[in-house]
């Protein structure tokens, strides 16, 4: 495969099912659909942690969260563990970012030679409230994210327009001022992350009476599991929302997905206009999904498909067109994939990373690898670990009952086969494979030790509760709106 430039497009909280190319009957994403038509769509792609900061650290470093210890949104990436960006800069490539990073600070050597309108964690600290996992308190303000949804304008919508504009300007510049070596542009959008607000004309595309209700959204249908019960209680989702509220927030989310698609379309149009498309490959993915009311949950956080699975599309020179891969892949694969795209051979240390280049998989070379994800953040009182192996998904909760799903027979994950003695051997085999990747109990212990140390360094639980938290990270130039939490 000849080296080319790479346009890496990342979104935030894009549910894999909410694209036309992934089969959604209503959501309009024509630009991403066209990208999939001209490339390869991955149907079994996952985040390595369903929350922003750890997911982005895994993407940057090509390592799992328990290896690099960026556990939650108060452990922002700062370049301590070198990533693909550092390697490419060392090799003389231009590597720059536009938009949301959710790293620690602009001045960090984080693998980008330049940051354009970056969004990083608040105050270089982020959200330490999520590190309090023993006897956590209910977070205020989260429920209003659903009840306050609807049509309108938000700083996130405008920020994505700015990211698109800056990306277009960047592409026009490099087209007129070519680089000697292939470049990488990391164009990172913030939608459809909450707030669940969509422009009026996009909200109106989705009539409320035509929007289906999510699976298991009524209390009697909620999965009975202590880890999920604790998450609902912490995030204020232990009470039902009305059908009208659910349909309203869904229409807003659909509209935000379409808004995102429009901004990506602007960037792809300039890529074509400038002639850069002839020598530029494209990757589109998201840092994690969005629960969208399934199982009575909103936000990311879980290891169900709606939260842990992500859209993943590859297109451009030497990439097959109109193909679909069923191979399991994840964000840690981006490290080798990016190096491979621009023509950099992995060194001995990089060859030991858990991921692999996805270009051969895109060209039909099946690898049949298990996929791993984990969660140690807000709403979890214990560590959660996922293994996707073929048609099966196994979820291990430390000190809580496991879950096992057959995703071919039960794609909505409604039937927990871990409770069926006929699958005892399958459960045992998958647990053994999981432990080849990670010792769940040791990782859970290490995460809690690091999180406890962080809380103590900030003055203890009471000080963190007094500092409060914010619902969504502010865009550049916007002040965070803190809400004090009850201790």
Secondary structure as the mmCIF struct_conf table of DSSP 4:
data_model
#
loop_
_struct_conf.conf_type_id
_struct_conf.id
_struct_conf.beg_label_comp_id
_struct_conf.beg_label_asym_id
_struct_conf.beg_label_seq_id
_struct_conf.end_label_comp_id
_struct_conf.end_label_asym_id
_struct_conf.end_label_seq_id
STRN STRN1 UNK A 5 UNK A 12
BEND BEND1 UNK A 13 UNK A 13
STRN STRN2 UNK A 15 UNK A 15
TURN_TY1_P TURN_TY1_P1 UNK A 16 UNK A 17
BEND BEND2 UNK A 18 UNK A 19
HELX_RH_3T_P HELX_RH_3T_P1 UNK A 20 UNK A 22
TURN_TY1_P TURN_TY1_P2 UNK A 23 UNK A 23
BEND BEND3 UNK A 25 UNK A 26
HELX_RH_AL_P HELX_RH_AL_P1 UNK A 30 UNK A 37
TURN_TY1_P TURN_TY1_P3 UNK A 38 UNK A 38
STRN STRN3 UNK A 39 UNK A 46
BEND BEND4 UNK A 48 UNK A 51
HELX_RH_AL_P HELX_RH_AL_P2 UNK A 52 UNK A 61
BEND BEND5 UNK A 62 UNK A 63
HELX_RH_AL_P HELX_RH_AL_P3 UNK A 65 UNK A 68
TURN_TY1_P TURN_TY1_P4 UNK A 69 UNK A 69
BEND BEND6 UNK A 72 UNK A 72
TURN_TY1_P TURN_TY1_P5 UNK A 73 UNK A 74
BEND BEND7 UNK A 75 UNK A 75
BEND BEND8 UNK A 79 UNK A 81
HELX_RH_AL_P HELX_RH_AL_P4 UNK A 84 UNK A 90
TURN_TY1_P TURN_TY1_P6 UNK A 91 UNK A 92
STRN STRN4 UNK A 95 UNK A 100
BEND BEND9 UNK A 104 UNK A 104
TURN_TY1_P TURN_TY1_P7 UNK A 106 UNK A 107
BEND BEND10 UNK A 108 UNK A 108
BEND BEND11 UNK A 111 UNK A 111
BEND BEND12 UNK A 113 UNK A 113
STRN STRN5 UNK A 114 UNK A 119
HELX_RH_3T_P HELX_RH_3T_P2 UNK A 122 UNK A 124
TURN_TY1_P TURN_TY1_P8 UNK A 125 UNK A 125
HELX_RH_3T_P HELX_RH_3T_P3 UNK A 128 UNK A 131
BEND BEND13 UNK A 134 UNK A 135
HELX_LH_PP_P HELX_LH_PP_P1 UNK A 136 UNK A 139
TURN_TY1_P TURN_TY1_P9 UNK A 140 UNK A 141
BEND BEND14 UNK A 142 UNK A 142
TURN_TY1_P TURN_TY1_P10 UNK A 143 UNK A 143
HELX_RH_AL_P HELX_RH_AL_P5 UNK A 144 UNK A 147
TURN_TY1_P TURN_TY1_P11 UNK A 148 UNK A 148
STRN STRN6 UNK A 150 UNK A 151
BEND BEND15 UNK A 152 UNK A 152
HELX_RH_AL_P HELX_RH_AL_P6 UNK A 155 UNK A 176
BEND BEND16 UNK A 177 UNK A 177
BEND BEND17 UNK A 180 UNK A 181
STRN STRN7 UNK A 184 UNK A 192
BEND BEND18 UNK A 193 UNK A 195
STRN STRN8 UNK A 197 UNK A 198
HELX_RH_AL_P HELX_RH_AL_P7 UNK A 200 UNK A 203
TURN_TY1_P TURN_TY1_P12 UNK A 204 UNK A 205
BEND BEND19 UNK A 206 UNK A 206
HELX_RH_3T_P HELX_RH_3T_P4 UNK A 208 UNK A 210
HELX_LH_PP_P HELX_LH_PP_P2 UNK A 211 UNK A 214
TURN_TY1_P TURN_TY1_P13 UNK A 215 UNK A 216
BEND BEND20 UNK A 218 UNK A 218
HELX_RH_3T_P HELX_RH_3T_P5 UNK A 219 UNK A 221
BEND BEND21 UNK A 222 UNK A 222
HELX_RH_AL_P HELX_RH_AL_P8 UNK A 226 UNK A 234
TURN_TY1_P TURN_TY1_P14 UNK A 235 UNK A 236
BEND BEND22 UNK A 238 UNK A 239
HELX_LH_PP_P HELX_LH_PP_P3 UNK A 240 UNK A 242
HELX_RH_AL_P HELX_RH_AL_P9 UNK A 243 UNK A 273
TURN_TY1_P TURN_TY1_P15 UNK A 274 UNK A 275
HELX_RH_3T_P HELX_RH_3T_P6 UNK A 276 UNK A 279
STRN STRN9 UNK A 280 UNK A 286
BEND BEND23 UNK A 287 UNK A 287
TURN_TY1_P TURN_TY1_P16 UNK A 292 UNK A 293
HELX_RH_3T_P HELX_RH_3T_P7 UNK A 294 UNK A 296
BEND BEND24 UNK A 299 UNK A 300
BEND BEND25 UNK A 302 UNK A 304
HELX_RH_AL_P HELX_RH_AL_P10 UNK A 305 UNK A 308
STRN STRN10 UNK A 309 UNK A 310
STRN STRN11 UNK A 312 UNK A 315
BEND BEND26 UNK A 316 UNK A 316
TURN_TY1_P TURN_TY1_P17 UNK A 317 UNK A 318
BEND BEND27 UNK A 321 UNK A 322
STRN STRN12 UNK A 323 UNK A 330
HELX_RH_3T_P HELX_RH_3T_P8 UNK A 331 UNK A 333
HELX_RH_AL_P HELX_RH_AL_P11 UNK A 334 UNK A 342
TURN_TY1_P TURN_TY1_P18 UNK A 343 UNK A 343
HELX_LH_PP_P HELX_LH_PP_P4 UNK A 344 UNK A 346
HELX_RH_AL_P HELX_RH_AL_P12 UNK A 348 UNK A 351
TURN_TY1_P TURN_TY1_P19 UNK A 352 UNK A 352
BEND BEND28 UNK A 353 UNK A 354
BEND BEND29 UNK A 358 UNK A 358
HELX_RH_AL_P HELX_RH_AL_P13 UNK A 359 UNK A 362
TURN_TY1_P TURN_TY1_P20 UNK A 363 UNK A 364
STRN STRN13 UNK A 371 UNK A 375
BEND BEND30 UNK A 377 UNK A 377
TURN_TY1_P TURN_TY1_P21 UNK A 378 UNK A 379
BEND BEND31 UNK A 381 UNK A 382
STRN STRN14 UNK A 384 UNK A 389
TURN_TY1_P TURN_TY1_P22 UNK A 390 UNK A 391
STRN STRN15 UNK A 392 UNK A 397
TURN_TY1_P TURN_TY1_P23 UNK A 398 UNK A 399
STRN STRN16 UNK A 400 UNK A 406
TURN_TY1_P TURN_TY1_P24 UNK A 407 UNK A 409
TURN_TY1_P TURN_TY1_P25 UNK A 411 UNK A 412
HELX_RH_3T_P HELX_RH_3T_P9 UNK A 417 UNK A 419
HELX_RH_3T_P HELX_RH_3T_P10 UNK A 421 UNK A 423
HELX_RH_AL_P HELX_RH_AL_P14 UNK A 424 UNK A 437
HELX_RH_AL_P HELX_RH_AL_P15 UNK A 440 UNK A 457
TURN_TY1_P TURN_TY1_P26 UNK A 458 UNK A 459
HELX_RH_AL_P HELX_RH_AL_P16 UNK A 461 UNK A 467
STRN STRN17 UNK A 469 UNK A 469
BEND BEND32 UNK A 471 UNK A 472
HELX_LH_PP_P HELX_LH_PP_P5 UNK A 473 UNK A 475
TURN_TY1_P TURN_TY1_P27 UNK A 476 UNK A 477
HELX_LH_PP_P HELX_LH_PP_P6 UNK A 478 UNK A 480
STRN STRN18 UNK A 483 UNK A 483
#
